[in-house]
Each structure stands twice: as structure tokens, then as C-alpha cells.
Amino acid sequence: MRFLVDECTGPRVAKWLRDEGHEVFSIYDDASGMTDDEVLAKTLSENRILITNDKDFGEMVYRNQLEHQGIIFLRLDDERYANKIEVLRKLLESYADKLNGRFVTVTETKVRIGEER
């Protein structure tokens, strides 16, 4: 899969995804300081699913009706990288085929998949 890992999600998550065989663009490693609008535009132009813990993307998608390729919003109590990786591992094992074009909210115990855009 093709992912764009937001700066706040961190480089270790991006590295883990690469090690798992995914194609990853990491804001932290490759384009620190990109605005949220630039991030969303890049996901569309490069057909990438955004992984983020930034709530602003929910507002951009739902309130402002901005297009997206797919967003995984990590809404976690434990923000340590190991927990992010474990939550993503479980998500990808069970829902990889349902991520494209959807806003997916993930907690340690729940997955909520929005309607396909």
C-alpha cells in the first residue's frame, strides 16, 4: 500500500511500514513543516493514504468537504510509537481492503470506518 505518514505520527511508524513492504512518504523525514493543505493535496496527487494523529484532518474532510484518498486517524491514549505500530498492525491485518477513500478512526480498542468518498 501507499502511505503518507504525518509529521506528528513519527519516523518510527514510517520505518515500520517500509519494513513491512509498503511505499511510504514520511513528512518528518522528507518534508518537515508541510501545511495540512499541502499534506492532503500530496495524498491525492500521489494516491496515498494519510496516517495521522492530527484532529484537523477530520474537520477538513467533514466540515470543509475536502477530497482525500483515505485517512487513518490514530486517536490513541498511548501515543508512544510502539503502541501506534501495534494498532496499525492490527488495523492492516483486518481492514486493509477497506481503507482506500475512507476516513478511518482507530483507538486501542475500536475501529470506525467512514463512508467511501
Beta strands, then each sheet from edge to edge (+ up, - down):
strand 1: 2-5
strand 2: 23-26
strand 3: 49-52
strand 4: 71-74
strand 5: 103-106
strand 6: 111-113
sheet 1: 2+ 1+ 3+ 4+ 5+ 6-
end
